[in-house]
Amino acid sequence: MRFLNSRKIAWGICIVGCLAAVISLLFLPDLIPMHFSNGVADDFSGKIQIFLFPVLKVFIAWLTGREKVKYVLTHSKAFWSDVQYNWMINGVLGFVLFTEFWVIYMALR
């Protein structure tokens, strides 16, 4: 159970996102959708920008692993425990990973 509550999941999500970006780069068209309105792509960008998602995930994982940020969020009036803090960060990273997969799926569709 310690693995589920550790920072290893956050970094694992980052690694999966980086691998997905590298592998999908080989198959993506030159323009990929980056913004959607009512389920329809309405803005496109170059396929190299698929790496914005892994960069964002690594930045979030690195920033939230810092002790000062963690201290502020776990010792505020809400008093989040370390487990709750890690699950919150994993949820944010999971959402960004889902968004990355959605963009890849829509680009290959």
C-alpha positions in Angstrom: 0.0 0.0 0.0 3.0 2.3 0.5 3.5 2.3 -3.3 0.1 3.8 -3.9 0.7 6.6 -1.5 4.2 7.5 -2.7 5.5 9.9 -5.3 6.5 7.0 -7.5 3.0 7.0 -9.1 3.5 10.7 -10.1 6.8 10.0 -11.7 5.4 6.9 -13.4 2.6 9.0 -14.9 5.3 11.4 -16.2 7.2 8.5 -17.8 4.1 7.0 -19.5 3.3 10.5 -20.9 6.9 11.0 -22.2 6.8 7.5 -23.8 3.4 8.2 -25.4 4.7 11.5 -26.9 7.8 9.9 -28.3 6.0 6.9 -29.8 3.1 9.0 -31.1 5.4 11.5 -32.8 6.2 8.8 -35.4 2.6 8.4 -36.3 1.1 11.9 -35.9 0.2 14.1 -38.9 2.0 17.4 -39.3 -0.9 19.3 -37.7 -2.6 18.0 -34.6 -5.7 19.4 -32.8 -5.0 21.4 -29.7 -8.3 23.0 -28.9 -11.8 21.6 -29.0 -15.2 23.2 -29.0 -18.3 21.0 -28.7 -16.2 18.0 -29.5 -14.8 19.4 -32.8 -11.2 20.5 -33.2 -11.0 24.2 -33.9 -7.3 25.0 -33.4 -4.3 23.1 -34.7 -0.6 23.2 -34.1 2.6 21.4 -35.2 3.0 17.8 -34.0 6.2 18.7 -32.0 3.9 20.5 -29.5 2.7 17.1 -28.3 5.7 17.4 -26.0 4.0 20.3 -24.1 2.0 17.7 -22.1 5.1 15.7 -20.8 6.8 19.0 -20.0 3.8 20.2 -18.0 3.6 16.9 -16.1 7.3 16.9 -15.2 7.1 20.5 -14.1 4.0 19.7 -11.9 5.7 16.6 -10.4 8.9 18.5 -9.7 7.3 21.6 -8.3 4.9 19.7 -6.0 7.7 17.5 -4.7 9.4 20.6 -3.3 9.2 20.6 0.5 8.1 24.3 0.7 5.1 23.8 -1.6 4.2 20.6 0.2 4.5 22.2 3.6 2.2 25.1 2.6 -0.5 22.7 1.3 -0.3 20.1 4.1 0.0 22.6 7.0 -2.7 25.0 6.0 -6.1 25.3 7.7 -7.3 22.3 5.6 -4.6 20.0 7.0 -4.1 17.6 4.2 -2.2 14.5 5.0 0.7 13.3 2.8 -1.5 10.6 1.4 -4.2 13.1 0.4 -1.6 15.4 -1.1 -0.1 12.6 -3.2 -3.5 11.5 -4.5 -4.4 15.1 -5.4 -1.1 15.5 -7.4 -1.6 12.1 -9.0 -5.2 13.1 -10.0 -3.9 16.3 -11.7 -1.2 14.4 -13.5 -3.7 11.8 -14.5 -6.0 14.4 -16.0 -3.1 15.9 -18.0 -2.2 12.4 -19.2 -5.8 11.7 -20.2 -5.8 15.0 -22.1 -2.6 14.0 -23.9 -4.1 10.7 -24.9 -7.2 12.4 -26.1 -5.3 14.8 -28.4 -3.3 11.9 -29.8 -6.5 9.9 -30.4 -8.2 12.8 -32.1 -5.1 13.5 -34.3 -4.9 9.9 -35.4 -8.6 9.6 -36.0 
